[in-house]
């Protein structure tokens, strides 16, 4: 079986490894239909993470169930599923309390995920197949009416973008939304915010292609610079740009009582304008996203046609080209494993 490994900085390679098998009665085996990258993968590939190679890469994919343990319920062979990037048992006190990132069944000190050195023998999702533990809880089926490729990032960035926008806008329907971005996450967030009915969505980036996509989906755009300033009128603010200046920009852009969602992984401490925040009552949340909590509603919103994630794709990549192409800048590449969907994907993008 082929699995894509992070071999060294800006160097990826396919490895032929033993095909996985179901090893516990709560597990399923899935075959990958398609997979994509998020900014964490980009950090790893470029050497801007603390993780040392080699290890299997990938934590965003849509997949098909091909085998299952005797205790698995609610899933059948052939079901197409979204797989959360984090592993979760669903029955321990943390999972029951909707804190799956602190699942008691994890085997690592932070939280158990795929495509990282702490992936254990579950490996990465840039693989032809992989195991999913506690599958009855972890997996969410994708309805036949939903394009599987539209749900490729539902297990991670698509649901995270939903969580940082839609619930806040429901609480404040006239919200003004500000998004700083340097990858596909910010474009997903703009789609969700617009679909949820935000009064204004301003997208900030320094990449002309992503700025063009943001305009196409209906967002206002600003070109990022280190001295960019905006008036403090935004109610919901999402930071997806690395660096202290971007986070400071977001914290100072908040109206009274604003919420700032930081989804950037900072590898060192940064200063924040705490005095200004104290007077405006801005709330800052910085965390990994427990995407399994939101997956059912995200999939339901996809089925209802609330957004079109396919509009965010940057390119479709053949398996053979993946090691060379994924080291190049690309905000949301789609890697096709199931060739039966390749022709349709290419036609949709060309159209």
PyMOL commands that set and color helices and strands:
alter all, ss='L'
color gray80, all
select helices_A, chain A and resi 39-45+93-96+100-102+117-122+135-138+148-151+157-163+166-171+184-195+208-216+244-252+274-280+291-293+295-303+309-312+319-325+339-350
alter helices_A, ss='H'
color red, helices_A
select strands_A, chain A and resi 2-8+11-16+28-36+55-56+61-68+80-82+129-132+140-141+176-180+200-205+220-223+234-239+254-262+283-286+315-317+333-336
alter strands_A, ss='S'
color yellow, strands_A
deselect
rebuild
show_as cartoon
